[in-house]
Amino acid sequence: MAKIVITVLVAIHLAVTLWHGNAHTELSIALPPGKNVFVVVVILIAPLVAAALVWTRHALVGLWIFFVSMLGALLFGAYHHYILVSADNIGHLPHGNANAHWTFIASAGALALLEVASALYGAFCLGRRSARSHSTSTSTL
């Protein structure tokens, strides 16, 4: 069941990330190259790799990649969209039409909620797996 949930969360995350990226384009909000690398590697590629790995014998690695990438995406997005004063902050968006502003704000909020839920689910799965592993190893003592 966890494999399916993680795969669905990653698919939804990809769709919302692309929606948010479109809002960036509409408002001409560009990120510096280093931040673009982070977005591509941690926010786009890592969750896809994680979703693929959870279906293999490397499921634990996939689960860790899922958890770390969702936590990293959450921290990156929360900082840039709600704390750092820049064109990427929902309170300091550049001029544009109201629909583009709404899309940016709504997609940033959707990403934050989805990444919180995903990181928590990843932590839950890791904890459950660890508890199962611990109970199996102690029961054989």
N, C-alpha and C positions, 0 to 999 in steps of 0.2 A: 504493500500500500504506500509506503514512504517513497518508493521509486516513482510512482504515479504522481503523488502530490508534488514532489520536487520537480518533476518534468513539467507539470502544469504551471507551477509557480515560475519556473524559468521561461516558459513560453509567454506567459502573461507579462513578465518583467521585460522581455524583449520587445513585445508590442508597445508597452507603455514607454519604454526607453526610446523607441523609434518615434513615437508620438511627441515626446518631449524634445527629441532632436529636431523634429520638424518645427517646433515652436522656436527653438534656438535659431534656425535658419530664417524663419519668417521675421524675427526681430533683429536679425544680423548680430546675434550674440556669439562671438567666436571665443574659443578658449585658447590659451597659449599651448604650444606644442607639447610640453611636458604633461599638462592636464589632459590633452587629447589622448596621449599615450595611455594614461591611467584609465580614461573612459573606455577606450577600445579594449585594453587588456583585462581590466578588472570588472568593468560593468557590462561589456558586451561578450567577450570571448570566454572568460573564466566560468560564468554560469552555464554556458552551452557545453563546455568541456565537462563540467560537474554533472550535468544532466545525462550526458553520454556515459560517464564513468559509473554512475550509480547502477547502471544496468549490466555492469561487467563484474569480474572478480576483484576489481579495484574500487568497489563501492565505498569503502571507508575513505579512500583518497578523494573520491568524488564528493562525498559528504563534507569533508573538511574544506574542499575548494568551494563548495556551495556556501557553507557557513561564512568563510572568510570573505568571499567576494560580495555576499549580500551585506555583511557588516561594513566592509570597506566602501561599498556603494552608498550605504546609508550615511556613514560619517562624511563622505565626500559631498553628497547631495545636501545634507542638512547644513553643513558648513557654508557651502557656496550659495544655496538658495535662501537661507534664513539668517546667517550670521555675518559673513563677509560682505562688506559694502562694495558692490560692483554691479555691472550690468546684468550679472547672473543671479542677483538677489531679487526675490519677488517684490520687494518694496522699492527697488531702484531700477526697474526695467526701462530700457530706452523707449523713445517715442515709437508708436506703432498703433495699429488699430485695436479696438477694444477686444475683438475676437482673438487676436494673437496674444494679447495680455492674458485673457481668460484661459486660453489653451496652455500657456506657459505655467500659470499658477496652478491650474487643475492638474496638469501632468506632473508637476513637481510634488504636489501633495499626494497624488496617487503613487508616485515612486516611493516617497517616504513611508507611506503606510504599507505598501507591498514589501519594501525592504525590511521594515521592522518585523512584519509577520514572517518573512522568509528567514531572516537571521534567527528569530526565536524558534522557528520550526527546525532549522538546522541544529541549533543548540539542543533542542529537545531530543532530536534523533541521535545526536552524538552522546548525550547523557544516557538515553535508553540503551544504546548499544554498549556503552561502557558498563552500565549496571548489569546487563546481561552477561557480558564478558567476565565481570568480576564475580558474579554469582556462580558462573560455571567453573571458574578456576578455584574458588573457595570450597565448592561442594565436592571437589575431588581430593581435597586435603585430608 
